[in-house]
Amino acid sequence: MRKYEARSAKCPFYKKENGSVVFCEGTERCNAIHVAFPARALKKKYASAFCRGEFSECLIARALGEIKYAEHS
């Protein structure tokens, strides 16, 4: 399935998505995090709430923020 980037994404860690997976930045430069769902509707709901909505409420965004911004502190 083809990956695409949603232009409406607000999360700074968002990379791409496809029908049932959201791809986020990983913990290191050479990896990525895949958030997979058993149904497209569930992925759509998640992406709407966190990738395009309040990403500060997303547990993955919070963890990545702590990891990536703690490195530079």
LINMO-V642541 format. One record per pair of residues at least 12 apart in sequence whose ideal C-beta (glycine too) atoms are under 10 Angstrom apart, sorted by the first residue. I is the first residue (numbers start at 1). J is the second residue. If there is no record, write none. Layout:
# LINMO-V642541
i;j
I;J
I;J
This chain:
# LINMO-V642541
i;j
1;17
1;18
1;19
1;20
1;21
2;16
2;18
2;19
3;15
3;16
3;17
3;18
3;19
3;21
3;23
4;16
4;17
4;18
4;19
5;17
5;23
6;22
6;47
6;48
6;51
6;52
7;52
8;47
8;48
8;51
8;52
8;53
9;22
9;47
9;50
9;51
9;52
9;53
9;55
10;50
10;51
10;52
10;53
10;54
10;55
10;56
10;61
11;24
11;25
11;47
11;50
11;51
11;52
11;53
11;54
11;55
11;56
11;58
11;60
11;61
11;64
12;24
12;25
12;55
12;61
12;64
12;65
12;68
13;25
13;26
13;32
13;33
13;51
13;55
13;58
13;60
13;61
13;62
13;63
13;64
13;65
13;68
14;47
14;50
14;51
14;52
14;55
14;58
14;60
14;61
15;32
15;33
15;34
15;51
16;32
17;34
17;35
17;43
17;44
17;46
17;47
17;51
18;34
18;36
18;40
18;43
19;37
19;39
19;40
19;43
19;44
20;35
20;36
20;37
20;38
20;39
20;40
20;41
20;42
20;43
20;44
21;34
21;35
21;36
21;37
21;40
21;43
22;34
22;35
22;36
22;37
22;43
22;46
22;47
22;50
22;51
22;58
22;60
23;35
23;36
24;50
24;51
24;55
24;58
24;60
24;61
24;64
25;60
25;61
25;64
25;67
25;68
26;64
26;67
27;63
27;64
27;67
27;68
28;67
28;68
33;60
33;63
33;64
35;47
35;50
35;51
35;58
35;60
46;58
